[in-house]
Amino acid sequence: MDIYDYNEDNLSAIARSCSYLSYRQSGKPGRGPGDVSCSNCSHWNGRGCARNRFDSIASEMRLD
């Protein structure tokens, strides 16, 4: 298995490409740079994605 960098830039880039992005809080996120991120997604557990999308998107974006 590849090891991916979970820095906030990568989490944001991947979240923008993820069709399963689902925010923890109700309502829409603001427009700050950290608002679109896997770390804000209900499927993110801090070390990986419950929907198993993170690795495939990271690989497609060559973030590994």
N, C-alpha and C positions, 0 to 999 in steps of 0.2 A: 504494500500500500504506500502511496506517495504521502509525503508530509507537506502539509500546506501551511502557509503563514497566515495566522489569524489576526493580523494587524487590522486596524479599523479601516484603512484605505481598501484593503482587499475585501473585508466584510461588506463594505458599502458597494463596491463594484459588483460583487456577486449578487447582492440583494437586488440591484437594479435589473439584473438579468433573470431573476427567479420568479417563475409563475406561481410559486407557492407562498410567496411573502405574505405573512399574516401578522399584523401588529398585536402586541400583547394588550395595549390599552385600546379602548374603544375610541372611535374618531380617527381623523386623519392626522398624520404627523405634520409638524411644522416644516419650515423650509431651511432649517439649519443643516450644516454639512453632515452631522452625525445622525440625522433623522432616518435616512434610508440605510439600513444596516441589518445584517443577519442577527446581530446582537439584540435588536429590537423585535425580532420575529418570534412568534410563539413556538415555532418548530426548532429553534436553536437552544441547545442545552448548555452552552458555554464551551463545549469541546467538539461539537459536531451538530449535524442537522438530522432531525428525526425523519425527515422526508427523503434523506439520502440524495439530495440535489447538490449540496455544497461541493462535493468532490468532482462531480461531472462538470459543473459549471466552471470550477477552478481549473480543471484540466483543459477545457475548451478555451479558456482565457489565458492559458499558460502561466498560471500563478503558482505552480508547484515548483 
